[in-house]
């Protein structure tokens, strides 16, 4: 009888070990993501509410040698199936630029370097600068809020064509032609204090107040590449736009 009991207990022990082994294998099949310790920061942060064109900016501690692997580690979870392109602005900084604008008034969820990230979008504030029509039109959540006469870059200094995002706002800012290679004593030289300046490129293109070109706004392109608006229109745009809001410049 004691022999039979020992056999029964032994069989139960084997069954217990088998079940325990199955559980361990199942857990190991779903690896826990390990954070990429080379990731220093990701913007926007969870505390930010940004425009619907804001890129995801990933800064790394050291220059990235395997860019393809780094790009694969940046994944949009929500909204699903959002695609984009990667712009390496330096050896240690990449921008993920969505192909389509982020949905407005939404939480965006990401995985970056093995860690979950998120940020929020505000209203969809989209500006369209039409070079040939001399207009600057702003829509908020799909409704045209204001269409303004504008003056873009003259033939020698054309405003770049494409989709940009608001990088910052300055009121005022000093604009100096020497920063784009034009001496002050050149006929095209200038040094001006400019109000209501909204930066859209790091190369120095702004949407800004230009009282000196009001007579040309809506009729001719006379700037050095910036988008000129009247003081009233520039103030309105400055007060209604935020970081990451898109600016589309079309020919």
ABEGO torsion letter per residue (X at the ends): XAAAAAAAAAAAAAAAAAAAAAAAAAAAABBBBBBBAABABBOBBAABBBBAABBBBBBBABBBABAAAAAAABBBAOBBGBBBBBBBABAABBBBBBABBBBBGBBBBBBBGGBBBBBBBBBBBBBBBBAAAGBBBBBBGGBBABBBBBBBBBAABBBBBEBBBBAEBBOBBBBBAAAAGBBAABAABBBBBBBGBBBABAAGBBBBBBAAAAAABGABBABAGBBBBBAAAAAAAAAABBBGBBBBBBX
